[in-house]
Amino acid sequence: MKKVGKYFLILLSVVIVCIIAAYIFLSPIATYLVEKNCIKWTGRKITVDKIKINLFNGKVFIKNLKIYEANGDSIFFACHYIFLQTDFKKLYDGIYELDKLKIDKPQMRITQDGDKFNFDDIIKHFAPAPGSKPDTSKSPAVHYFISNIIIDSANITY
């Protein structure tokens, strides 16, 4: 019986250490993944100073977000910080609910050349491929909710 208790304590210790390590390293890993995969995910270069994710209370803090133009030479969108508060447990049920979204000092630069805008590539990146058929599978419904949006000191240049 002592061996079972000893193995249980070792297993419990390993689980606790893994949870603590995940909590400590989740934010730096998220920052790294965003900057490494941003072009693949969005077609644009994205930089952030810091991402803080707290899985226990559902808060995400992104500091100094910058999204560059498609050619990468100038900034398309920037903000001092973005704060999100959600319930991560609801994500497993297909419910994407933001209890609070705060964007501090966002700045966006929109340019137009004839009928083309500088964000057309983003729309094209997320649009379905030409000739592709819509997904008609019987997957469960996904729900999106945003309860509280706060935008402080926005500047949009056109």
C-alpha positions as CSV (number, residue, x, y, z in Angstrom):
1,M,0.0,0.0,0.0
2,K,2.9,2.4,0.7
3,K,4.2,1.9,-2.9
4,V,0.8,2.9,-4.3
5,G,0.7,6.0,-2.1
6,K,4.3,6.9,-3.1
7,Y,3.5,6.5,-6.9
8,F,0.3,8.6,-6.4
9,L,2.3,11.4,-4.7
10,I,4.9,11.3,-7.5
11,L,2.2,11.4,-10.2
12,L,0.4,14.2,-8.4
13,S,3.7,16.2,-8.1
14,V,4.4,15.7,-11.8
15,V,0.9,17.0,-12.7
16,I,1.3,20.0,-10.4
17,V,4.7,20.8,-11.8
18,C,3.3,20.5,-15.4
19,I,0.4,22.8,-14.6
20,I,2.7,25.4,-13.0
21,A,5.2,25.2,-15.9
22,A,2.3,25.6,-18.4
23,Y,1.0,28.6,-16.5
24,I,4.5,30.2,-16.4
25,F,5.5,29.5,-20.0
26,L,2.1,29.8,-21.7
27,S,2.4,33.6,-22.3
28,P,6.0,33.5,-23.8
29,I,5.0,30.5,-26.0
30,A,1.9,32.4,-27.2
31,T,4.0,35.4,-28.1
32,Y,6.5,33.2,-30.0
33,L,3.7,31.4,-31.9
34,V,2.0,34.5,-33.0
35,E,5.1,36.1,-34.3
36,K,6.3,32.9,-35.9
37,N,3.1,31.9,-37.6
38,C,1.5,35.3,-38.3
39,I,2.2,35.3,-42.0
40,K,0.8,31.8,-42.5
41,W,-2.3,32.6,-40.4
42,T,-3.1,36.1,-41.7
43,G,-0.9,36.9,-44.6
44,R,0.7,39.8,-42.6
45,K,3.6,40.3,-40.3
46,I,2.5,40.8,-36.7
47,T,4.6,41.8,-33.7
48,V,3.7,42.1,-30.0
49,D,5.7,43.1,-27.0
50,K,4.0,40.7,-24.7
51,I,1.0,38.4,-24.4
52,K,-0.3,37.4,-21.0
53,I,-2.8,34.6,-20.7
54,N,-4.4,33.6,-17.5
55,L,-6.3,30.4,-17.9
56,F,-7.8,30.5,-14.4
57,N,-9.8,33.8,-14.9
58,G,-10.0,33.9,-18.7
59,K,-8.1,37.1,-19.2
60,V,-5.8,37.8,-22.1
61,F,-3.6,40.9,-22.4
62,I,-1.8,41.8,-25.6
63,K,0.7,44.7,-25.3
64,N,1.8,46.8,-28.3
65,L,0.2,44.8,-31.1
66,K,1.4,45.9,-34.6
67,I,0.0,44.5,-37.8
68,Y,2.1,45.5,-40.9
69,E,1.0,46.1,-44.5
70,A,1.1,43.2,-46.9
71,N,4.6,44.2,-48.1
72,G,5.8,44.6,-44.5
73,D,7.2,48.1,-44.8
74,S,4.7,50.2,-42.7
75,I,2.2,49.6,-40.0
76,F,-1.4,49.0,-41.0
77,F,-2.9,48.6,-37.4
78,A,-1.3,49.3,-34.0
79,C,-2.6,49.6,-30.5
80,H,-1.2,50.1,-27.0
81,Y,-3.0,47.1,-25.7
82,I,-5.9,44.7,-26.1
83,F,-7.6,43.2,-23.2
84,L,-10.0,40.2,-23.5
85,Q,-12.0,38.5,-20.8
86,T,-13.7,35.2,-21.6
87,D,-14.6,31.8,-20.1
88,F,-12.2,29.3,-21.6
89,K,-14.4,26.4,-20.5
90,K,-17.2,27.4,-22.9
91,L,-14.8,27.0,-25.9
92,Y,-15.1,23.3,-25.6
93,D,-18.8,23.6,-26.2
94,G,-18.3,25.7,-29.3
95,I,-19.3,28.9,-27.6
96,Y,-16.9,31.8,-28.2
97,E,-18.0,34.4,-25.7
98,L,-16.1,37.6,-24.9
99,D,-17.3,39.1,-21.7
100,K,-15.1,42.2,-22.3
101,L,-13.0,43.5,-25.1
102,K,-11.0,46.6,-24.6
103,I,-8.7,48.1,-27.2
104,D,-6.5,51.0,-26.1
105,K,-5.3,53.7,-28.5
106,P,-5.9,51.8,-31.8
107,Q,-4.4,53.4,-34.9
108,M,-5.3,52.2,-38.4
109,R,-4.1,53.4,-41.7
110,I,-6.5,52.8,-44.7
111,T,-5.3,53.5,-48.2
112,Q,-7.2,53.2,-51.4
113,D,-5.9,53.0,-55.0
114,G,-8.9,53.1,-57.4
115,D,-11.2,50.3,-56.2
116,K,-8.5,48.5,-54.2
117,F,-7.8,49.0,-50.5
118,N,-4.8,48.0,-48.4
119,F,-6.8,45.4,-46.5
120,D,-8.1,43.5,-49.6
121,D,-5.4,40.9,-49.1
122,I,-6.7,40.1,-45.6
123,I,-10.2,39.6,-47.0
124,K,-8.9,37.4,-49.8
125,H,-6.8,35.4,-47.3
126,F,-9.8,34.4,-45.2
127,A,-12.3,34.0,-48.1
128,P,-13.0,30.5,-49.4
129,A,-11.0,29.5,-52.4
130,P,-12.6,30.1,-55.7
131,G,-14.6,27.0,-56.8
132,S,-14.6,25.5,-53.4
133,K,-17.9,24.0,-52.1
134,P,-19.4,25.1,-48.8
135,D,-19.1,22.7,-45.9
136,T,-22.4,20.9,-45.6
137,S,-21.4,18.5,-42.9
138,K,-23.6,18.2,-39.8
139,S,-21.1,19.7,-37.4
140,P,-22.4,21.3,-34.2
141,A,-23.3,24.9,-34.3
142,V,-20.8,27.5,-33.2
143,H,-21.9,30.5,-31.3
144,Y,-20.2,33.9,-31.0
145,F,-21.0,36.5,-28.3
146,I,-19.4,39.8,-27.4
147,S,-20.9,41.5,-24.4
148,N,-18.8,44.7,-23.8
149,I,-16.6,46.5,-26.3
150,I,-14.5,49.5,-25.2
151,I,-12.4,51.4,-27.7
152,D,-10.3,54.2,-26.1
153,S,-8.8,57.0,-28.3
154,A,-9.0,55.5,-31.7
155,N,-7.4,57.1,-34.8
156,I,-8.3,55.9,-38.3
157,T,-6.4,57.6,-41.1
158,Y,-7.9,57.3,-44.6
